[in-house]
């Protein structure tokens, strides 16, 4: 009998890479939203919760984040490590090491983050994140 958790980690990791590479790095909000679930919660700097009830709440803040990223010289974010921590048939925890980089590939901000992916209505998406990102573009609309 096949374990219902088989493939869950691979699907969550694939959703993360779509969110980060095709969405965040390309500043494509729709790709990000397609790999998220709402309400969406982030525990960020100062241990303060950020919450987006709907995809439209998330969309409304992306232009400001893009401006802040450009102001700090951001070109892209590279995932240096993606480790599966816990796997269930409808929830996966990923521990991720991120590297914000300039166009020459030099890192200006590295940080650890924990992402929780859930499978809702047959689709995997990130629903909760806790980040150690500090001193960089983030805030109300700035999720790493």
C-alpha positions in Angstrom: 0.0 0.0 0.0 1.3 3.4 -0.9 2.0 5.9 1.9 -0.2 9.0 1.4 2.8 11.1 2.3 4.8 9.8 -0.7 5.4 12.7 -3.1 4.1 15.4 -0.6 7.6 16.8 0.1 8.4 16.9 -3.7 5.2 18.7 -4.4 5.8 21.3 -1.6 9.4 21.9 -2.7 8.2 22.3 -6.3 5.6 24.8 -5.2 8.2 26.7 -3.2 10.5 26.9 -6.3 7.7 28.2 -8.5 6.9 30.8 -5.9 10.5 31.9 -5.5 12.0 31.5 -9.0 9.1 32.1 -11.3 7.1 34.4 -8.9 9.2 36.4 -6.5 12.4 36.7 -8.6 10.3 37.7 -11.7 8.1 40.0 -9.6 5.1 38.0 -10.9 2.5 38.3 -8.2 0.1 35.9 -9.9 2.6 33.1 -9.9 3.2 33.8 -6.2 -0.5 33.8 -5.4 -1.0 30.5 -7.4 1.4 28.9 -5.0 -0.1 30.3 -1.7 -3.1 29.7 0.4 -5.1 32.3 2.2 -5.4 33.4 4.9 -1.6 33.6 4.7 0.4 34.4 7.8 4.1 35.4 8.3 5.9 35.8 11.5 8.5 38.4 10.7 10.9 40.8 12.4 10.2 41.7 16.0 8.0 38.5 16.2 5.1 40.4 14.7 2.5 38.6 12.6 1.6 39.8 9.2 -1.6 38.4 7.8 -3.1 38.5 4.3 -6.8 37.4 4.4 -7.1 37.2 0.6 -5.0 37.1 -2.6 -6.1 40.7 -3.2 -4.7 41.8 0.1 -1.3 40.3 -0.9 -1.5 41.8 -4.5 -2.1 45.3 -3.1 1.3 45.4 -1.4 3.5 44.0 -4.1 4.3 47.3 -5.9 5.6 48.8 -2.7 7.8 45.7 -2.0 9.2 45.9 -5.6 10.2 49.5 -5.0 11.9 48.6 -1.7 13.8 45.7 -3.3 15.0 47.9 -6.1 16.1 50.6 -3.6 18.3 48.1 -1.7 20.0 46.8 -5.0 18.2 43.5 -5.1 18.4 41.5 -8.3 17.3 38.0 -7.2 16.9 35.6 -4.3 18.7 32.3 -4.4 17.8 29.3 -2.3 21.0 27.9 -0.9 19.3 25.0 0.9 15.8 23.6 1.0 15.4 20.9 3.6 12.2 19.0 4.4 11.7 19.0 8.1 8.2 17.3 8.6 6.0 15.6 6.1 2.3 14.7 6.3 -0.2 13.9 3.6 -1.5 17.4 3.5 1.2 19.5 5.3 4.9 19.9 4.8 7.4 22.0 6.7 10.5 23.3 4.8 13.6 24.9 6.4 15.1 27.2 3.8 18.4 29.2 3.6 17.8 32.2 1.3 20.3 34.6 -0.2 19.3 38.0 -1.5 21.8 39.0 -4.2 22.9 41.9 -6.3 23.1 41.5 -10.1 26.8 40.3 -9.9 25.7 37.4 -7.7 27.1 38.8 -4.5 25.0 38.2 -1.4 24.0 41.2 0.6 21.5 39.5 3.0 21.3 35.8 3.9 18.6 34.4 6.2 16.9 31.3 7.4 13.1 30.8 7.0 10.6 28.1 7.8 7.7 27.6 5.3 4.6 25.5 5.9 2.9 24.2 2.8 -0.6 22.9 2.9 -2.6 20.9 0.4 -6.1 22.4 0.1 -8.6 21.5 -2.6 -5.9 19.3 -4.2 -3.4 22.1 -4.6 -0.1 22.7 -2.6 0.6 26.3 -1.4 2.5 28.1 1.3 0.2 29.2 4.1 2.6 30.1 6.9 6.2 31.4 7.1 8.5 32.4 9.8 11.6 34.4 8.7 14.8 35.7 10.2 15.1 38.3 7.4 16.4 41.5 8.9 17.6 44.9 7.6 16.0 44.4 4.1 12.9 45.1 2.1 10.0 43.5 3.9 7.2 44.8 6.1 3.5 44.9 5.4 3.9 43.9 1.8 7.4 42.5 1.9 7.5 38.8 2.3 10.7 37.1 1.4 
